[in-house]
């Protein structure tokens, strides 16, 4: 699985608009990262996803959190036990 995850991270970074990507487990432990997102962001990304999920009534719903700034967006979403964050530059 590790090499598959590493390949997905590399493939995601090939998109010219993407400047960072991070995958964490449910505890915020880093499973892999590239670019502008690093180990230090794992806990925050994991908590953001959990808090967003707490806002919905449907326990099967997995909301996407979008942090917007003038320089770009960070999109955060959980997929099962893995949380993914993607940092995209503004176009």
C-alpha distances in whole Angstrom, upper triangle without the diagonal:
4,6,5,6,9,10,11,12,14,15,16,19,20,22,26,26,23,23,21,17,16,13,14,14,17,19,18,16,14,11,12,15,17,21,23,21,20,19,23,22,19,22,24,21,20,24,25,23,24,28,27,26,29,31,31,32,30,27,25,25,23,25,24,26,27,29,32,33,36,33,30,28,25,23,21,20,18,15,15,14,13,16,16,19,20,23,25,29,32,33
4,5,5,6,9,10,11,12,14,15,17,19,21,24,25,21,21,18,15,14,11,13,13,17,18,17,14,12,8,9,12,14,18,20,18,17,16,20,20,17,20,22,20,19,23,24,22,24,27,27,27,29,32,32,33,31,28,26,27,24,26,24,25,27,28,30,32,34,31,29,27,24,22,21,20,18,16,17,15,13,15,15,17,19,21,24,27,30,32
4,5,5,6,9,10,10,12,14,15,17,19,22,24,20,21,18,16,15,13,15,16,20,21,20,17,15,11,10,13,14,18,21,19,18,18,22,22,20,23,25,22,22,26,27,25,27,30,30,29,32,34,34,36,33,31,29,29,26,27,26,27,28,29,31,32,34,31,29,27,24,23,22,21,20,18,19,18,16,18,17,19,19,22,24,27,30,31
4,5,5,6,9,10,10,12,14,16,18,21,22,19,20,18,15,14,13,15,16,19,21,20,18,15,12,11,13,14,18,21,19,19,19,23,22,20,23,24,21,21,25,25,23,25,28,28,27,30,32,31,33,31,28,26,26,23,25,23,25,26,27,29,31,33,30,27,25,23,21,20,19,18,16,17,16,14,16,15,17,17,20,22,25,28,29
4,5,5,6,9,10,11,12,14,16,20,20,17,17,15,11,11,9,11,13,16,18,16,14,12,8,7,10,11,15,18,16,15,16,19,18,16,19,21,18,18,21,22,20,22,25,24,24,27,29,29,31,29,26,24,24,21,22,20,22,23,24,26,28,30,27,24,22,19,18,17,16,15,13,15,14,11,13,11,14,14,17,19,23,26,27
4,5,5,6,9,10,11,13,15,18,19,16,16,13,11,11,10,13,15,19,20,18,15,12,9,7,8,9,13,16,14,14,15,18,18,16,20,21,19,19,23,23,22,24,27,27,26,30,31,31,34,32,29,27,27,23,24,22,23,24,24,26,28,29,26,24,22,20,19,18,18,18,17,18,17,14,15,13,15,15,17,19,22,25,26
4,5,5,6,9,10,11,13,17,18,15,16,14,12,13,12,16,18,21,23,21,19,16,13,10,11,11,14,17,17,17,18,21,21,19,23,24,21,22,25,25,23,26,29,28,28,31,33,32,35,32,30,28,27,24,25,23,24,24,25,27,28,30,27,24,23,21,20,19,19,19,17,19,19,16,17,14,16,15,17,19,22,25,25
4,5,5,6,9,10,12,15,16,13,14,12,10,11,10,14,16,19,21,19,18,15,12,10,10,11,14,16,15,16,17,20,19,18,21,22,18,19,23,22,20,23,26,25,25,28,29,29,31,29,27,25,24,21,21,19,21,21,22,24,26,27,24,21,20,18,16,16,16,16,14,17,17,13,14,11,13,12,15,16,19,22,23
4,5,5,6,9,11,14,14,11,11,9,7,8,9,12,15,18,20,17,16,13,10,7,7,7,10,13,11,12,14,17,16,15,19,19,16,17,21,21,19,22,25,24,24,27,29,29,31,29,28,26,24,21,21,19,19,19,20,22,23,25,22,19,18,15,15,15,15,16,15,18,17,13,13,10,11,10,12,14,17,20,21
4,5,5,7,10,12,14,11,11,10,9,11,12,16,19,22,23,21,19,16,13,10,9,8,10,13,13,14,16,19,18,18,22,22,20,21,25,24,23,26,28,27,28,31,32,32,35,33,31,29,28,24,24,22,22,22,22,24,24,25,22,20,19,17,17,18,18,19,19,21,21,17,17,14,14,12,14,15,17,20,21
4,5,5,8,11,12,10,12,12,10,13,14,17,20,23,25,22,21,18,16,13,12,11,12,15,15,17,19,22,20,20,24,24,21,22,26,24,23,26,28,27,27,31,32,31,34,32,30,28,26,23,23,21,22,21,22,23,24,25,22,20,19,17,17,18,18,19,18,21,21,18,17,14,14,12,14,14,17,20,20
4,5,6,9,10,7,9,9,7,10,12,16,18,21,23,20,20,17,15,12,11,9,11,13,13,15,17,20,18,18,21,21,18,19,23,21,20,23,25,24,24,28,28,28,31,29,28,26,24,21,20,17,18,17,19,20,21,22,19,16,15,14,13,14,15,16,16,19,19,16,15,11,11,9,10,11,13,16,17
4,5,7,8,6,7,7,7,11,13,17,20,23,24,21,20,17,16,12,10,7,8,11,11,14,17,19,17,18,21,21,18,21,24,22,21,25,27,25,26,30,30,31,34,32,31,29,27,23,23,19,20,18,19,19,20,21,17,15,15,14,14,16,17,19,19,22,22,18,17,13,12,9,10,10,12,15,16
4,6,9,7,9,10,11,14,16,20,23,26,28,25,24,21,19,16,14,11,11,14,15,17,20,23,21,22,25,25,22,24,27,26,25,28,30,28,29,33,33,33,36,34,33,31,29,26,25,22,22,21,22,22,22,22,19,17,17,17,17,19,20,22,21,25,25,21,20,16,15,12,13,12,13,16,16
4,6,5,8,10,11,15,17,21,24,26,28,25,25,22,20,17,15,12,12,14,15,18,21,23,21,22,25,24,21,24,26,24,23,27,28,26,28,31,31,31,34,32,32,29,27,24,23,20,20,18,19,19,19,20,17,14,14,15,15,17,18,21,21,24,25,21,20,16,14,11,11,9,11,13,13
4,6,8,11,13,16,19,23,26,29,30,27,27,23,23,19,17,14,12,13,16,19,22,24,22,23,26,25,22,25,28,25,25,29,30,28,30,33,33,33,36,35,34,32,30,26,25,21,21,19,19,18,18,18,14,13,14,15,16,19,21,23,24,27,28,24,22,18,16,12,11,9,9,11,10
4,7,9,11,15,18,21,25,27,28,25,25,22,22,19,16,14,12,12,14,18,21,22,20,21,24,22,20,23,25,23,22,26,27,25,27,30,29,30,33,32,32,30,27,24,22,18,18,15,16,14,15,14,11,9,10,12,13,16,18,21,22,26,26,23,20,16,14,10,8,5,6,8,8
4,6,8,11,14,18,21,23,25,21,22,19,18,15,12,10,9,9,11,14,18,19,16,18,21,19,17,20,22,20,20,23,25,23,25,28,28,28,31,30,30,28,25,22,20,17,16,14,14,14,15,15,12,10,10,10,11,13,16,18,19,23,23,19,17,13,11,7,6,4,6,10,11
4,7,11,14,17,21,23,24,20,21,17,18,14,11,8,6,6,8,12,15,16,14,16,19,18,16,19,22,20,20,24,25,23,25,28,29,29,33,32,31,30,27,24,22,18,17,15,14,14,14,15,11,9,10,10,12,14,17,19,21,24,24,20,17,14,11,8,6,6,7,10,12
4,7,11,14,17,20,20,17,17,14,14,11,7,5,4,5,5,8,12,13,11,13,16,15,13,16,18,17,17,21,22,21,23,26,26,27,31,30,29,27,25,21,20,17,16,14,14,15,15,16,13,11,10,9,10,12,14,17,18,21,20,17,14,11,8,6,5,7,9,13,15
4,7,10,14,17,17,14,14,11,11,8,6,5,7,7,6,8,11,13,10,11,14,14,11,13,16,15,15,18,20,19,21,24,24,25,28,27,26,24,22,18,18,15,14,14,14,16,17,19,16,13,12,9,9,10,12,13,15,17,17,13,11,7,6,4,6,9,12,15,17
4,7,10,13,14,10,10,7,8,6,4,7,9,9,6,7,8,10,8,7,11,11,9,10,14,13,13,16,18,18,19,22,23,24,27,26,24,23,21,17,17,15,14,14,15,17,18,21,18,16,14,10,10,9,11,12,13,15,14,10,8,6,5,7,9,12,15,18,21
4,7,10,11,9,8,6,5,5,6,9,12,13,9,10,9,12,10,8,11,12,9,9,13,13,12,14,17,17,17,20,22,22,25,24,21,20,19,16,16,14,15,16,17,19,21,24,22,19,16,13,12,10,10,9,10,12,10,7,6,5,7,9,12,15,19,22,24
4,7,8,5,5,5,5,7,9,12,15,15,11,10,9,11,9,6,8,10,8,7,11,12,11,12,15,16,16,18,21,21,24,23,20,19,19,15,16,15,15,17,18,21,23,26,24,21,18,15,14,11,11,9,10,11,9,6,5,7,9,12,15,18,21,24,27
4,5,5,5,7,7,10,12,16,19,19,15,14,12,14,12,9,9,12,10,8,11,13,11,12,15,16,15,17,20,21,23,21,18,18,18,15,17,16,17,19,20,23,26,29,27,24,21,18,16,13,12,9,10,9,6,5,6,9,12,15,18,21,25,27,30
4,6,7,10,10,14,15,19,21,21,17,16,14,15,13,10,9,11,10,6,9,11,10,9,12,14,13,14,17,18,20,19,16,16,16,14,15,16,16,19,20,24,26,29,28,25,22,19,17,13,12,9,10,9,6,6,7,11,13,17,20,23,26,29,31
4,6,9,11,14,16,19,21,21,17,15,12,13,12,9,7,10,10,7,9,12,11,10,13,16,15,16,19,20,22,22,19,19,19,17,18,18,18,20,21,24,26,30,29,26,23,20,19,15,14,12,14,13,9,10,10,13,15,18,21,24,27,30,33
4,6,9,11,12,16,18,17,13,12,9,10,8,5,4,7,7,5,8,10,10,11,13,15,15,17,19,21,23,23,20,20,20,17,17,17,16,18,18,21,23,27,25,23,20,16,16,13,13,11,14,14,10,9,8,11,12,15,17,21,24,26,29
4,6,9,11,15,17,17,13,11,8,9,10,6,7,10,10,9,11,14,14,14,17,19,19,20,23,24,27,26,23,23,23,19,20,19,19,21,21,24,25,29,27,24,22,18,18,15,15,14,15,15,11,10,10,12,13,16,18,22,25,28,31
4,6,7,11,14,14,10,8,6,9,9,6,9,11,10,10,13,15,15,16,19,20,20,22,25,26,28,27,24,24,23,20,21,19,19,20,20,23,24,27,25,22,20,17,17,14,15,14,15,15,12,10,10,10,11,14,16,19,22,25,28
4,7,11,14,15,12,10,9,12,12,9,12,14,12,12,15,17,16,17,20,21,21,23,26,26,29,27,24,23,23,20,21,19,20,21,21,24,26,28,26,23,21,18,17,15,15,13,13,14,11,9,10,10,12,14,16,20,23,26,28
4,7,11,12,10,8,8,12,11,10,13,15,13,13,17,18,17,19,22,22,22,25,27,28,30,29,27,25,24,21,22,20,20,20,20,23,24,26,24,21,19,16,16,15,15,15,15,16,14,11,11,10,11,12,14,17,20,24,26
4,7,9,6,6,7,10,10,9,13,14,12,14,17,17,17,20,22,22,23,26,27,28,31,30,28,26,25,21,21,19,18,18,18,20,21,23,20,18,17,14,14,13,15,15,16,18,16,13,12,10,9,10,11,14,17,20,23
4,7,6,7,10,12,12,12,16,16,14,17,20,19,19,22,24,24,25,28,29,30,33,32,30,29,27,23,23,20,19,19,18,20,20,21,18,16,16,14,15,15,17,18,19,21,20,16,14,12,11,10,10,12,15,18,20
4,6,7,11,13,12,14,17,17,15,18,21,20,20,24,25,25,26,29,30,31,34,33,32,31,29,25,24,21,20,18,17,18,18,19,15,14,14,13,15,16,18,20,21,24,22,19,17,14,12,10,9,11,12,16,18
4,6,10,11,10,12,15,14,13,17,19,18,19,22,23,23,25,27,28,29,33,32,31,30,28,24,23,19,18,16,14,15,15,16,13,12,12,10,13,14,17,19,21,24,23,19,16,14,11,9,7,10,11,14,17
4,7,8,6,9,12,11,10,13,15,15,16,19,20,20,22,24,25,27,30,29,28,27,25,21,20,17,16,15,13,15,15,17,15,13,12,10,12,12,15,16,18,21,19,16,13,11,8,8,7,11,13,16,19
4,5,6,7,11,11,11,13,15,16,17,19,21,21,23,25,27,28,31,31,29,28,27,23,22,20,18,18,16,18,19,21,18,17,16,13,15,14,16,17,19,21,19,16,14,12,10,11,11,15,16,20,23
4,5,6,8,10,10,12,14,15,16,18,20,21,22,24,26,28,31,30,28,28,26,23,23,21,19,19,18,21,21,24,21,20,19,15,17,15,17,17,19,20,17,15,13,13,12,14,14,18,20,23,26
4,6,7,8,10,11,13,14,16,17,19,20,22,23,25,27,30,30,28,28,27,23,23,21,18,19,17,19,20,22,20,19,18,15,17,15,18,18,20,22,19,16,14,14,13,15,15,18,20,23,26
4,6,6,6,9,10,11,12,15,16,17,19,20,22,24,27,27,25,25,23,20,19,17,15,15,13,16,17,20,18,16,15,11,13,11,14,15,18,19,17,14,12,11,9,12,12,15,17,20,24
4,6,5,6,9,10,11,12,14,16,17,19,21,22,25,25,23,23,21,18,18,16,15,16,15,18,20,23,21,19,17,13,13,11,13,12,15,16,14,11,9,9,9,12,13,17,20,22,26
4,5,5,6,9,10,11,12,14,16,17,19,21,24,24,22,22,21,18,18,17,15,16,16,19,20,24,23,21,18,15,15,12,14,13,16,17,14,12,10,12,11,15,16,20,22,25,28
4,5,5,6,9,10,10,12,14,15,17,19,22,23,21,22,20,17,16,14,12,13,12,16,17,20,20,18,15,12,13,10,12,13,16,17,15,14,11,12,10,13,14,17,20,22,25
4,6,5,6,9,10,11,13,15,16,18,21,21,19,19,17,14,13,11,9,11,11,14,16,20,19,16,13,10,9,7,9,10,13,15,13,11,7,8,7,10,12,15,18,20,23
4,6,5,6,9,10,11,13,15,16,19,19,17,17,16,13,13,12,11,14,14,18,20,23,22,20,17,13,12,9,9,8,11,12,10,9,6,9,9,13,15,18,21,23,26
4,5,5,6,8,10,11,13,15,18,18,16,17,16,13,13,13,11,14,14,17,20,23,23,21,18,14,13,10,11,11,14,14,13,12,10,12,12,15,17,20,23,24,28
4,6,5,6,9,10,11,13,17,17,16,17,15,12,10,10,7,10,10,14,17,20,20,18,14,11,10,8,9,10,14,15,14,13,10,11,10,13,15,17,20,21,24
4,6,5,6,9,10,12,15,15,13,13,11,8,8,8,7,10,12,15,18,22,22,19,15,12,10,6,6,6,10,11,11,10,7,9,10,13,15,18,21,22,25
4,5,5,6,9,11,13,13,11,13,11,9,9,11,10,14,15,19,22,25,25,22,19,16,14,10,9,8,11,12,11,11,9,12,13,17,19,21,24,26,29
4,5,5,7,9,12,14,12,14,13,11,10,11,10,13,14,17,20,24,24,22,18,16,14,11,11,11,15,15,15,15,12,15,15,18,19,22,24,25,28
4,5,5,7,11,12,11,13,10,8,6,8,7,10,12,15,19,22,23,20,17,14,12,10,9,10,13,14,15,15,12,14,14,16,18,20,23,23,26
4,5,6,8,9,8,9,7,6,6,9,10,13,15,19,22,26,26,23,19,17,14,11,9,9,12,12,13,14,12,14,15,18,20,22,25,26,28
4,6,8,9,8,11,10,10,10,12,12,16,17,21,24,28,28,26,22,20,17,14,13,12,15,15,15,16,15,17,18,21,23,25,28,29,31
4,7,9,10,12,10,10,9,12,11,15,16,19,23,26,27,24,21,19,17,15,14,14,17,17,18,19,17,19,19,21,23,25,27,27,30
4,6,7,9,7,9,8,11,12,16,18,21,24,28,29,26,22,20,18,15,14,14,16,16,18,19,17,19,20,22,24,25,28,28,30
4,6,9,8,11,11,15,16,19,22,25,28,31,32,29,26,24,21,19,17,16,17,17,19,21,20,22,23,25,27,29,32,32,34
4,5,5,9,10,14,16,19,22,25,29,32,33,29,26,24,20,18,15,14,15,15,17,19,18,20,22,24,27,28,31,31,33
4,6,8,10,14,16,20,22,26,29,33,33,30,26,23,20,17,14,12,13,12,14,16,16,19,21,23,26,28,31,32,34
4,6,10,13,16,19,22,25,29,32,32,29,25,23,19,16,13,11,11,10,13,15,15,17,19,22,25,27,30,31,32
4,6,10,13,16,19,22,26,29,29,25,22,20,16,14,11,10,10,11,14,14,14,15,17,19,22,24,27,27,29
4,7,10,13,16,19,23,26,26,22,18,16,13,10,7,6,7,9,11,11,10,12,13,16,19,20,24,24,26
4,6,10,13,16,19,23,23,19,16,14,10,9,6,8,10,12,14,13,11,12,13,14,17,18,21,22,23
4,6,10,12,16,19,19,16,12,10,7,6,5,8,10,13,15,13,10,10,10,11,13,14,17,18,20
4,7,10,13,17,17,14,10,8,6,5,6,10,13,16,16,15,11,11,9,11,12,13,16,16,19
4,6,10,13,13,10,6,6,5,6,9,13,16,19,19,17,13,12,10,10,10,11,13,13,15
4,7,10,11,8,5,5,6,8,12,15,18,21,21,19,15,13,10,10,9,10,12,12,15
4,7,8,6,5,7,9,11,15,18,21,24,25,22,18,16,13,12,10,10,10,9,12
4,5,5,6,9,12,14,18,21,24,28,28,25,21,19,15,14,11,10,9,8,12
4,6,8,12,14,18,21,25,27,31,31,28,24,22,18,16,13,11,9,7,10
4,7,10,14,17,20,24,26,30,30,26,23,20,16,14,10,9,6,5,9
4,7,10,13,17,20,23,26,26,23,20,17,13,10,7,6,4,4,8
4,6,10,13,17,19,23,23,20,16,14,10,8,6,5,6,7,10
4,7,10,13,16,19,19,16,13,10,7,5,4,6,9,10,13
4,7,10,13,16,17,14,10,8,5,5,6,8,11,12,15
4,7,10,13,13,11,7,6,4,7,9,11,15,16,19
4,7,10,11,9,6,6,7,9,12,14,18,19,21
4,6,7,6,4,6,9,12,15,17,21,23,25
4,6,5,6,8,11,13,17,19,23,25,26
4,6,8,10,14,17,20,23,26,28,30
4,7,10,14,17,20,23,27,29,31
4,7,10,13,17,20,23,26,28
4,7,10,13,16,20,22,25
4,7,10,13,17,19,21
4,7,10,13,16,18
4,6,10,13,15
4,7,10,12
4,7,9
4,6
4
